[in-house]
Amino acid sequence: MFDDHIVVESPGKLPGLVRADNIRFTHFSRNPKIAEFLKNYKFVKEFGEGVNRMCNELEQVGLKDPVYHTNAFILQAVIYNSKVGKTIVEKTADSFKKLAVAVNKSLIDYQKPAIGEEKSAIDDKKSAVDRIKSVLEQQKYNEPSKANILKVYDEIEKNQIFGTKEIKEILDCSPSTARAVMTKLRDMKVVKVVNGKGKGKYVFIE
């Protein structure tokens, strides 16, 4: 905690389609079963409420939304005190402590495994990327297509269900390009169909 700002750090980066500019209203559960359990037993009021509640608390004391930074595998949330002045800082000290707790809780949904497990996760990801590259080398796709496939694979989280909509958002491309990428993924046999989640939903094969 500093005179003009507070910094809260959490292991892990933002998952899936969650970004710094949409984190307040975009929810992604790394473990949907645990999230559903917590909601059913009323440990949480609703999915993804933490960040929005934190921002509401900030607005009530006249402060701006947090600024997020990703440093390697550490996510930082920085809250600035725009009310400069020692007296005001002292008066809002309790509010900052309350906000620190809210920030820490809100980041739990976005945590990756503990730091001690990060190296293993990185190694697994590297091996998976190498497998995708190996399959790509056997295809006669042009370089832009290969680059698109690798970018989609890099952005999609493990066990994340996705379709052409998510591919379109990741690549910022046309629907036809997104469909073409999905077709190539199916042809490469690196994805499998997910039933019961709507038409055209897949996950990467581990």
ABEGO torsion letter per residue (X at the ends): XBAABBBBBBBEBBBEABBAAAAAABBBBABAAAAAAAAAAGABABBGAAAAAAAAAAAAAGBBBBBBBBBEABBBBBBBBABBEAAAAAAAAAAAAAAAAAAAAAAAAABBBBAAAAAAAAAAAAAAAAAAAAAAAABABBAAAAAAAAAAAAABBBGBBBBAAAAAAAAGBBAAAAAAAAAAAAAAGABBBBBGAEBGBBBBBX
